[in-house]
């Protein structure tokens, strides 16, 4: 029984026979989200598009539970399990959770309550979810915390300069040595306080080759700002591939994939000039929406990108449970 005395929805395992009804809820939720953020992809307001997402999720191994009221689907919650750098974890993507509008987000809390016990019994103490901004409070109330911000920006239109400002140019593969002092700055910022994100050695090892690949891709706009004989900042813009478009990354958008400013050039205006030019160039290439994301705890990113006009559309949240829960000293309550 709920606190008001009315019975809550019944909870059952999610099976493939629920995909059609779940897609209806997901499409309705995305229509709601587009009401808050019109830059989101209209494609996913349709039942067919959402059904395709959920079928793929099922094929990828997403499993979970469904809430039923009077035989109708009132909500669902799925998660994919994994190992590796993030430990033993469960991961809920934006398409993996939705609820009927007349139920409200409390139904997701009920489903998480049912599913999280078995996750912990399986030693999965890291729980991740990527939630639309409108449902943020639901997950914060369950003990999740901000990890990543997924944001969108409406690319400014109108006539502008037809060439980069002084000191800004398109980088080429031969610039890799000059870029070397900057390519590890993002990883370093994530590892440092107050972010404290663990980055294993392979992620450091592929930095140079990864940047070389971007520098060699004709579809990628890799811009650098130079001053005093050194690279002050770089910014990478990449068209979002069709196969990478999602509920939070619209089809046909451009992604601000990477950006960093050398410590000596911070507060010099180099990053602002570089960003302004990269967006103007994206507009000339026909892009109207730019997607990006950053660590919520990164004090530089969390100030700089909203000031440039990026609006949070979704959040990746993380909940870390006490490892003693799986040890012999833990005595479950009645």
SULPE-V490593 format. One line per field, one symbol per residue. psi: psi as a letter, one per 40 degrees, with the letter a starting at -180 (. if undefined). burial: + if it has 24 or more other ideal C-beta (glycine too) atoms within 12 Angstrom, else -. Layout:
# SULPE-V490593
psi: ???
burial: ???
This chain:
# SULPE-V490593
psi: iideeiiiiihiihideeddddddddddddddddddgeeihddeeidddddddddddddeehibiihhhfeiheiihiihiiaadeahihhhideehiihdedieddddddddddddddddeegehhiihiiddedddddeeeiihdihhiihhhhaiiaieiiihehihiideedddededdedddddddiiedfhhhidddddedddddddddeheehhhiihiifeihdiihhhhhhideeiadegiieiihgdiiihideeieeedddddddddddddddeehehhiiiihdehdddedddddeehhhdihhihhhiheedeieehhii.
burial: -------++-+--+---++-++++++++++++++--+-+++-+++---++++++--++---++++++++---+++++++++----+-+++++++++++++--+-++++++++-+++--++---+++++++++++++-++--+-+-++++++++++--------++--++++---++-++-+++++++-++----+-+---------+--++--++----++++++++--+++++++++++----++++++++++++++++++--+----+++++++++++++++--++++++++++++-+++-++--+-++++++++++-+-------------
